[in-house]
Amino acid sequence: MQRNILEYLENSIVNYPDKVVFSDDKENITYQEFGYRAKRAGCGLAAIMENKRHKPVVVMIDRNIDSIVAFMAVVYSGNFYVPVDSQMPVKRIELIINTLEPEVIISPQKLFKVLNECGFKKSITTLQVLEEYEIDQQKLEDIHLISLDTDPLYAIFTSGSTGVPKGVLVGHHSVMDLTDNFAKEFNFSHKNVFGNQAPFDFDVSVKDIYSTIKNGATMHIIPKVMFSFPGKLIAYLNEKKINTVIWATSALRIVENLKALEKELPQYLHTIMFSGEVMPNKVLNYWRNYLPEVQYVNLYGPTEITCNCTYYKVSRPFSDEEQLPIGIAFENTDILLLDENNKSVNLGSTGEICVRGSSLALGYYNNPEKTKEVFCQNPLNNMYPEVIYRTGDLGYYSEDGNLMFVSRKDYQIKHMGHRIELGEIEVIANALPIIGAACCIYDNQKEKIVMFYQAKEQCDKEILKSMGRSLPKYMFPNKLVYLEVLPLNKNGKIDRAFLKGRFLTNDES
């Protein structure tokens, strides 16, 4: 019985010792070299931590191989890793450290001063120092012998409504459940060459890293700058013979906005998967027009259920105005749609998307109150303990059995006497050829629907005229805000919090 993610790595080291597992913009590394470095650093970490188990270890990350080596070193030591972006504001780093109270921080030397400013008084070390230790195989075996599949593997911090970030703690069994499902459902094998776009403190990267390790595949860490120059990005994909990408929707939208596929096509791509935000069919159709033979997969799920709980393999044409399904549940996962009274909704009716199964995270680290709010007893079962996760998203089942995403619960508003889903307005807006991207936010104080849009030039009249063909007047945005480029957060999603703070809170017009 498999109970630890390292078993994936150990098997691939045996089967593909001399194959490149990861590459970044400076170097590449084989499975054997990667395992050797991770084990040495893991033994060093175990020695520094005096054989403590299941404790948080912060890894100050960059887009490089060293970050992933450090992750696996932490796992070999019997603890769990917490990726923290080295470019993050000092105040946020301090909040994360205060929540975690980690035993050790693994960091480049240049960040030691910043970490000391955060008030961290325990051990700060570099990966290079940890790799000076010799491999103690007996120690590694002893650690593995007492490991459980329910042990924590990593924690990823997401935004909190109170301004304090929440650390989503995920166990080995959840990542193995996800990775095994991906390998089975999408036929992943040693032939896959992944192009990693997601930052390592964003859960999309979990799919890249562990799908690579499990299947004896190769993963190229795409330099961030490539997404500012899509022409170079396509050339990079071809140079590295990348055939599989699991990207944020925004990354595909950037390529579509700049019409990069008109100049050069990716020659090796056979699988394109996307998640994070609703995929506008206008963007998807652009890609499908140039790469019709590729398998496109719409993935859905929050960090708290280990990346994804549903998938939809795009199998038919969609008009720009249509909504793309989020599909069906992965094996060993169950989706519940609950109404406001915690009852199951009827077919076609909207309810909150709730999830049960092995994919559920362990909860929020050092935050029992917030954990109890959303990781709660299944209200449909009062006979024995059974935890579900309440996503806060609304959805319904279409007649063909596919789950459809409606919006966030907090995107559902009451406006002019009507209950409105802001997501429905966004679908219509994002289908318009003149709009590059759009999102809607409700100004509760002024009771106005504000739509922010990205376009080549300001075109308010044309937008409202076009939307009038699809939306009733009461769903029209009350205010349009034109921006040359919509701001994105570090995970590649439209930064709604920034827009709200910048344009609504201080807006006196």
TAUR-V319387 format. One record per pair of residues at least 6 apart in sequence whose C-alpha atoms are under 6 Angstrom apart, sorted by the first residue. I is the first residue (numbers start at 1). J is the second residue. If there is no record, write none. Layout:
i=I j=J
i=I j=J
This chain:
i=3 j=148
i=3 j=149
i=4 j=149
i=4 j=172
i=5 j=172
i=8 j=214
i=9 j=213
i=12 j=216
i=13 j=31
i=13 j=32
i=17 j=31
i=17 j=32
i=18 j=30
i=19 j=30
i=20 j=29
i=20 j=30
i=21 j=30
i=21 j=31
i=21 j=218
i=22 j=28
i=22 j=29
i=22 j=218
i=22 j=219
i=22 j=220
i=23 j=220
i=24 j=64
i=24 j=221
i=38 j=69
i=38 j=72
i=38 j=73
i=40 j=131
i=40 j=133
i=40 j=134
i=40 j=135
i=41 j=73
i=41 j=130
i=41 j=131
i=42 j=73
i=42 j=74
i=42 j=76
i=42 j=77
i=44 j=130
i=44 j=133
i=46 j=77
i=53 j=78
i=53 j=79
i=54 j=79
i=55 j=79
i=56 j=80
i=56 j=81
i=56 j=102
i=57 j=81
i=57 j=82
i=57 j=102
i=57 j=104
i=57 j=105
i=58 j=81
i=58 j=82
i=58 j=105
i=59 j=82
i=59 j=83
i=59 j=105
i=59 j=106
i=60 j=84
i=60 j=85
i=60 j=86
i=60 j=107
i=61 j=67
i=61 j=84
i=61 j=85
i=61 j=86
i=71 j=81
i=74 j=80
i=74 j=81
i=78 j=143
i=80 j=152
i=80 j=153
i=80 j=154
i=81 j=154
i=82 j=154
i=82 j=155
i=83 j=201
i=94 j=118
i=104 j=123
i=104 j=124
i=105 j=124
i=106 j=125
i=106 j=126
i=107 j=126
i=108 j=126
i=149 j=172
i=149 j=173
i=150 j=171
i=150 j=173
i=151 j=171
i=152 j=170
i=152 j=171
i=153 j=170
i=153 j=171
i=153 j=172
i=154 j=170
i=155 j=167
i=155 j=168
i=155 j=169
i=156 j=167
i=156 j=168
i=157 j=165
i=157 j=166
i=157 j=167
i=158 j=165
i=158 j=166
i=159 j=165
i=160 j=166
i=167 j=364
i=167 j=365
i=168 j=363
i=168 j=364
i=169 j=361
i=169 j=362
i=169 j=363
i=169 j=364
i=169 j=365
i=170 j=361
i=170 j=362
i=174 j=358
i=174 j=359
i=179 j=211
i=189 j=215
i=190 j=215
i=190 j=216
i=190 j=217
i=192 j=217
i=193 j=218
i=193 j=219
i=193 j=242
i=193 j=243
i=193 j=244
i=194 j=219
i=194 j=242
i=194 j=244
i=194 j=245
i=195 j=219
i=195 j=220
i=195 j=242
i=195 j=245
i=196 j=220
i=196 j=221
i=196 j=222
i=197 j=222
i=197 j=247
i=198 j=204
i=198 j=205
i=203 j=307
i=212 j=218
i=226 j=233
i=230 j=255
i=230 j=260
i=231 j=260
i=234 j=266
i=238 j=266
i=238 j=267
i=241 j=268
i=243 j=268
i=243 j=269
i=243 j=270
i=244 j=269
i=244 j=271
i=245 j=272
i=246 j=273
i=246 j=274
i=247 j=274
i=248 j=274
i=248 j=275
i=248 j=276
i=249 j=274
i=249 j=275
i=249 j=277
i=249 j=279
i=250 j=492
i=253 j=283
i=270 j=294
i=271 j=294
i=271 j=295
i=272 j=296
i=273 j=296
i=273 j=297
i=274 j=298
i=274 j=299
i=275 j=299
i=275 j=300
i=280 j=430
i=281 j=320
i=282 j=320
i=282 j=431
i=296 j=313
i=296 j=314
i=297 j=312
i=297 j=313
i=297 j=314
i=298 j=311
i=298 j=312
i=299 j=311
i=300 j=308
i=300 j=310
i=301 j=307
i=301 j=308
i=301 j=309
i=304 j=361
i=305 j=359
i=305 j=360
i=305 j=361
i=306 j=359
i=309 j=329
i=309 j=330
i=310 j=327
i=310 j=328
i=310 j=329
i=310 j=330
i=311 j=326
i=311 j=327
i=311 j=328
i=312 j=326
i=312 j=327
i=320 j=431
i=321 j=431
i=325 j=403
i=325 j=404
i=326 j=403
i=326 j=404
i=327 j=402
i=327 j=403
i=328 j=402
i=333 j=357
i=334 j=355
i=334 j=356
i=335 j=354
i=335 j=355
i=336 j=353
i=336 j=354
i=337 j=344
i=337 j=351
i=337 j=352
i=337 j=353
i=338 j=344
i=338 j=345
i=338 j=351
i=338 j=352
i=339 j=351
i=347 j=397
i=348 j=396
i=348 j=397
i=348 j=398
i=349 j=396
i=350 j=395
i=350 j=396
i=351 j=394
i=351 j=395
i=352 j=393
i=352 j=394
i=353 j=391
i=353 j=393
i=353 j=394
i=354 j=389
i=354 j=390
i=354 j=391
i=355 j=388
i=355 j=389
i=356 j=388
i=363 j=371
i=364 j=371
i=374 j=389
i=374 j=390
i=375 j=388
i=375 j=389
i=376 j=387
i=376 j=388
i=377 j=386
i=377 j=387
i=378 j=386
i=378 j=387
i=378 j=388
i=392 j=408
i=392 j=409
i=393 j=407
i=393 j=408
i=393 j=409
i=394 j=406
i=394 j=407
i=394 j=408
i=394 j=409
i=395 j=404
i=395 j=405
i=395 j=406
i=396 j=403
i=396 j=404
i=397 j=403
i=397 j=404
i=407 j=423
i=411 j=422
i=412 j=420
i=412 j=421
i=413 j=419
i=413 j=420
i=426 j=439
i=430 j=437
i=430 j=438
i=435 j=454
i=435 j=455
i=436 j=454
i=436 j=455
i=437 j=453
i=437 j=454
i=438 j=452
i=438 j=453
i=439 j=451
i=439 j=452
i=440 j=450
i=440 j=451
i=441 j=450
i=442 j=448
i=442 j=449
i=442 j=450
i=448 j=478
i=449 j=477
i=449 j=478
i=450 j=477
i=450 j=479
i=450 j=480
i=451 j=477
i=451 j=480
i=452 j=480
i=452 j=481
i=452 j=482
i=453 j=482
i=454 j=483
i=454 j=484
i=454 j=485
i=454 j=486
i=458 j=482
i=487 j=494
i=487 j=495
i=488 j=494
i=488 j=495
i=489 j=495
